[in-house]
């Protein structure tokens, strides 16, 4: 019996930035949709902030998606920041030695500060 892992992605504007609210699990089944959304958004505003407060799980394909988005942001001279990273995601980032790679803020307010 397999559980469907869903990821809800919603996008909103916050000043000159875009906030991507994520809810659910980021895995092989939905990381492609997240990648597509992030790449489309990185063509626009100077800053993209990912609200991860409602992310319950992330696998290696989700981590790869975040790394690809970070690389595209850097190549485009855009800011890419994560905030509200839950302990489960924090643990994966720590295990993969990526905590220092991503800009991680503790709140939306801090993520949107210049």
Order of alpha helices (4+ residues) and beta strands (2+ residues): beta-beta-alpha-beta-alpha-beta-alpha-beta-alpha
